Amino acid sequence: MALGDRIKEFLGDDPKKLVDEILESIKEEYGDIPLIAKSMGSRRPETFIFNALQNVFIMKRPKAVSQKMAELLAIAAATAIGCEHCVDFHVKTAMRLGASQDEIFDAMMIAGVMAQTSKLSIALRKLERVSLSDSH
């Protein structure tokens, strides 16, 4: 069977039905459905389905770290990039998985230092270039 046929078979006749099942599962597990899931599910069901599968294997079934650690990493990443909605979602999830407020705080502090360092690294390099060009 060709790959395209296998994908169509997996998606079924009505991808929206599979989307609804995935969204319901997300709501049961997390207590809410993130806007990104709702939007992708309604606008691009096929894309959402494969994105949801990817998320399951990255966040729910990581190979080398625990699921709690994956959530702490998600908190750190969301903090560093400034995604308020992601921080909120992943803090709640991490706490349900047993993460303490101190563990979450440390993840946020480490991310904050890294984000600050990243921004300063860029800005200070630009300043050095300007200083060097002014001296010539």
C-alpha positions in Angstrom: 0.0 0.0 0.0 1.3 3.4 -0.9 2.2 5.9 1.8 -0.6 8.3 0.8 -3.1 5.5 1.0 -1.9 4.5 4.4 -2.2 8.1 5.6 -5.7 8.3 4.2 -6.6 5.1 5.9 -5.2 6.3 9.2 -7.1 9.6 9.0 -10.3 7.8 8.0 -13.2 9.2 6.0 -13.8 12.1 8.5 -10.6 13.6 9.9 -12.8 15.9 12.0 -14.1 12.9 14.0 -10.5 12.1 14.9 -9.8 15.7 15.8 -12.8 15.8 18.1 -11.5 12.6 19.9 -8.0 14.2 20.3 -9.4 17.5 21.6 -11.6 15.6 24.1 -8.6 13.6 25.2 -6.7 16.9 25.7 -9.5 18.4 27.7 -9.8 15.3 29.9 -6.1 15.2 30.6 -5.3 18.9 31.0 -8.7 20.4 31.9 -8.7 22.7 29.0 -8.0 22.8 25.3 -5.3 25.3 24.2 -6.3 27.9 21.5 -3.7 26.6 19.1 -5.3 23.1 19.2 -8.8 24.4 18.7 -7.7 26.6 15.8 -5.6 24.0 14.1 -8.2 21.4 14.6 -10.9 23.4 13.0 -8.9 24.9 10.2 -6.4 22.2 9.3 -7.6 18.9 10.8 -5.0 16.8 9.0 -2.1 19.0 10.1 -3.5 19.1 13.7 -3.7 15.3 13.9 -0.1 14.9 13.0 1.0 17.8 15.2 -0.9 16.2 18.1 0.9 12.9 17.5 4.2 14.6 17.5 3.3 16.4 20.8 2.4 13.1 22.4 5.7 11.5 21.6 7.7 14.6 22.6 5.8 15.7 25.7 4.0 12.6 27.0 6.5 9.9 26.0 9.9 11.4 26.0 12.7 8.8 25.7 15.4 10.2 28.0 13.7 12.3 30.6 10.5 12.0 32.7 7.3 13.5 31.7 7.6 15.9 34.6 11.1 17.0 33.4 9.6 17.5 29.9 7.1 19.9 31.4 9.8 21.7 33.3 11.8 22.0 30.1 8.6 23.3 28.4 8.2 25.9 31.2 11.8 27.0 30.7 11.4 27.3 26.9 8.1 29.2 27.2 9.6 31.5 29.8 12.6 32.2 27.6 10.5 33.0 24.5 7.9 34.9 26.5 4.9 32.8 25.7 2.6 33.6 28.6 -0.2 31.2 27.6 2.4 28.3 27.3 3.8 29.1 30.7 0.4 29.0 32.2 -0.5 25.7 30.6 2.7 23.9 31.3 2.9 25.2 34.9 -0.5 23.6 35.6 0.5 20.4 33.9 3.9 20.2 35.7 2.2 20.7 39.0 -0.3 17.9 38.2 2.7 15.7 37.5 4.2 16.4 40.9 6.6 19.3 40.2 7.1 21.6 43.2 6.8 25.4 43.0 10.6 25.4 43.7 11.3 23.2 40.7 9.1 25.4 38.5 10.7 28.6 39.9 14.2 27.2 39.2 13.2 26.3 35.6 11.9 29.9 35.1 15.0 31.5 36.7 17.4 29.4 34.5 15.3 30.3 31.4 15.3 34.0 32.4 19.1 34.0 32.7 19.5 32.3 29.4 17.1 34.7 27.7 18.8 37.7 29.2 22.3 36.4 28.2 21.1 35.7 24.7 19.8 39.3 24.2 22.9 40.8 25.8 25.2 38.7 23.7 23.5 40.1 20.5 23.4 43.7 21.7 26.9 43.8 23.1 28.4 42.3 19.9 26.6 45.0 17.9 28.0 47.6 20.3 31.5 46.2 19.8 31.1 46.4 16.0 30.0 50.0 16.2 32.9 50.9 18.6 35.4 49.2 16.3 34.1 51.0 13.2 34.1 54.4 15.0 37.8 53.9 16.0 38.9 53.6 12.3 
